[in-house]
Amino acid sequence: MAESVYKVVELVGTSSESWEKAAKAAVERAGESLRDLRVAEVVEQDIVMEGGKVSAYRTKLKLSFKYEGKD
C-alpha cells in the first residue's frame, strides 16, 4: 500500500438555522474547490447574537483532504 498524506484546513461555516447547517455549508463550499475530502472534525461551535437574539450559528471545522501539491 502506498503512503498518503493529508492536508488539514480550518474553516468556519455559518447558518441562520443551526450548527449542523453551518457545518454542511462549510464542507459543501470546500468541496467546490478541494478534491478527495476525507474527514471533518467539529472543533468549536458558537452563536452570533444581535439584540439579545440568535442571528447566526457558527461551526469551526478541521477538514482533511488528500495532499497532492508541493506547498
C-alpha positions as CSV (number, residue, x, y, z in Angstrom):
1,M,0.0,0.0,0.0
2,A,1.4,3.4,-1.0
3,E,1.7,6.1,1.6
4,S,-0.7,9.0,1.6
5,V,-0.5,12.5,3.0
6,Y,-3.5,14.6,4.0
7,K,-3.6,18.3,4.5
8,V,-5.8,19.9,7.2
9,V,-7.5,23.3,6.8
10,E,-9.7,25.1,9.3
11,L,-13.0,26.5,8.1
12,V,-15.9,28.4,9.7
13,G,-19.4,27.8,8.3
14,T,-22.4,30.0,9.2
15,S,-26.1,29.4,9.1
16,S,-29.1,31.3,10.4
17,E,-30.8,28.0,11.3
18,S,-28.4,25.5,13.0
19,W,-24.8,24.4,13.8
20,E,-25.4,21.3,11.5
21,K,-26.3,23.5,8.6
22,A,-23.3,25.7,9.3
23,A,-21.0,22.7,9.2
24,K,-22.7,21.4,6.0
25,A,-22.2,24.8,4.3
26,A,-18.5,24.8,5.1
27,V,-18.0,21.3,3.8
28,E,-20.0,21.8,0.6
29,R,-18.2,25.1,-0.2
30,A,-14.8,23.4,0.4
31,G,-15.9,20.6,-1.9
32,E,-16.3,23.0,-4.8
33,S,-12.5,23.7,-4.9
34,L,-10.9,20.8,-3.0
35,R,-10.8,17.2,-4.1
36,D,-10.8,14.0,-2.1
37,L,-12.2,15.4,1.1
38,R,-11.8,12.8,3.9
39,V,-12.8,13.9,7.4
40,A,-14.3,16.9,9.0
41,E,-13.9,17.4,12.8
42,V,-16.0,19.9,14.6
43,V,-13.7,21.9,16.9
44,E,-15.9,24.7,18.1
45,Q,-19.4,26.0,17.9
46,D,-20.7,29.4,18.8
47,I,-23.5,31.8,18.1
48,V,-23.8,35.4,17.0
49,M,-26.4,37.5,18.9
50,E,-28.0,40.7,17.9
51,G,-30.4,42.5,20.2
52,G,-30.3,39.6,22.6
53,K,-31.4,37.1,19.9
54,V,-29.5,34.5,18.0
55,S,-28.8,35.8,14.5
56,A,-26.3,33.1,13.3
57,Y,-24.8,29.7,14.2
58,R,-21.1,29.2,13.5
59,T,-19.3,25.9,13.3
60,K,-15.5,25.7,13.2
61,L,-14.2,22.6,11.4
62,K,-10.9,21.0,10.7
63,L,-11.2,19.4,7.2
64,S,-8.7,17.0,5.7
65,F,-8.2,16.2,2.1
66,K,-5.6,14.2,0.2
67,Y,-2.5,16.3,-0.4
68,E,-1.2,16.4,-3.9
69,G,0.8,19.7,-4.1
70,K,4.3,20.8,-3.3
71,D,3.4,23.5,-0.8
